Amino acid sequence: MQHSDEAPWQPFGEVQDWAFRHERDCSMFRNQARLVQLTAIERKLPLVWLTQTHTAVETLTNYICYHAKVKPDWIAKGYMAEKDFPALTSACGMISISKLRMGDVNSTEEFEEIVLDLAEGNEFSYILCDWNLSRIEAMYAESLARRGNVNVCWPK
């Protein structure tokens, strides 16, 4: 029963698998997913995955499915095998206890602010970007890496 002061329930938008236009895009995601797995999940090192090509929610959804070895489009269509749910919940559990953080970046200024905040922290951090950094962003990231405790990775 719904109370009158509550907002009516509305379904979420459809979860979509990434439509990789080129094999190199799919390969880049797999490489970044492996880096996240080794760094944030297995070694428990802080890693911030910044996204521009897709939203952070799409990236995280696809990473959870990648980690669980479940196809995102199957979930979106409601086709899950009996083994898929435990695999997905296990993947979510592993990610929840990791030091993985996600974020959308919409501008060079926003990127610089995030990197500077992390560089000023006391703990070493990795930043993984899913886009090719502009010349200004790359110079900024490299200068902070030389001075501080942050390492920025991006496709080149």
N, C-alpha and C positions, 0 to 999 in steps of 0.2 A: 504494500500500500504506500502510495506516495503522498507526502504532506504538501500542502499548498505553497509553503515557502521554499521548497526545494526546486531546483531547476529540473526540467524534464530530461530524462536520460536520452542521450544521443550517441549513436554508434561512432566509433573511431573511423577514420578514413581507411581505405583498403591498404594493407601492407603490401608493398611491391618489392619484387626482386629487382636488383639493378639490371637494367638493360645494357649490358656491355656492348658497345658498338664495335670494339676492336679487341682482339685477343690480348693486346698489350695492356688494356684497361683491366681486364680480368686478372692478368698476370700481376699487375701492380697491386691490386687488392690482395691477392694471395700472398705476395711478398710482405706487404704491410701487416697482414693478419699473422704471418709467421713471426714477424718482429714483435708484435704485441704479445703473442703467446710466449716467446722466449723472455722478453723483458718484464712485462707487467704481471703475467700469470705465473710463470715458472720461477723467475728470479725475484719476484715481488719488488721490483724497482719502480719508482714513480714514472708514469708515462702519460702524457697528455696527447690525445689524438685529435688534432684540429682538422676540420673539414671545410671545404669550399665546393668541391665537385658534387657532393651529396650532402644531405643534412646529417647532423650527428645521430639523429634517431634512425635514419636509414642505414647509416654506417654501422651503428651498434646492433641493429636487428640482423643485418647481414653477417656481422661478425659472430653473433651468438649462433646463428644457423651454421656458419662455417665451422665453428668450434664443435658444434653438436653433430655435424655431418648430416644436416637436414636441409632440404631445399626450401628457401623462403616462399616460393610460389606455391608449394604444396600447402603450407600453413595458410596462406592467403585464401586458397580455395577450399580449405577445410579438410584436406586429405592428409591425415597424419597416420602413420603406422603406429602400432602399439608401442614400439621401442622409441618413437620420436619424442614423446612427452618426457620420459625420464632423461633422455639425452639433453633436451632443451633445459630442463630444470637444473641438471647437473652443470651445464655450461653457464647458466645464470649464477649459480652458486659460486663457481670458480671465479667468475668475473667480479662478483660482489665483494669477495674478500681480497681482490687484487688492488693494486694501486693505479688502475686505469681510470682516467678521466676523459671525458669527451667535450668538445666544444665546436660551435659553428664560428667561423671567422668571415666577416663580410667586407673587411677593408684592411689596408696596410697598417693603419693606425691601431686598429683593434688587435692585429697580429703582434705589433710591437709592444703594446700594453701587456698582453698575456705573457710574452716572452720575458719582458722586463720584470714582471711580478714573480715569475718562476726563478729567474736568475738571482733575485734578491732574497729568495728563501734560503733556508739553511740546509736543505736536503738536495742532493743531486737529482736532477730531473731530465727525462728525455721528452722531446716534443717531436711528434710525428705529424707531418703535414701531407694531405692527400692531393696537393696541387703543386705545380712548378712555381716556386717562389719567384717573385719579380726580382730584378737586380737589386733594388733597394732593400727588399725583405731579406734576400740572401746575404747582403753585406751586413745588415743589422744582426742577423742570426749568427754569422761567423764572428763578428766582433764580440758579441756577448759570450759566445762559446770560449773564446780565447781568454776572456776576463773572469768568467764566472763558473758556476756549477750547473750549466745547462748544455745539452747537446741537441741540436735540431737536425732532423732527418727529413728529406723530401725527395720526390722523384726528380731525376736529372736527365 
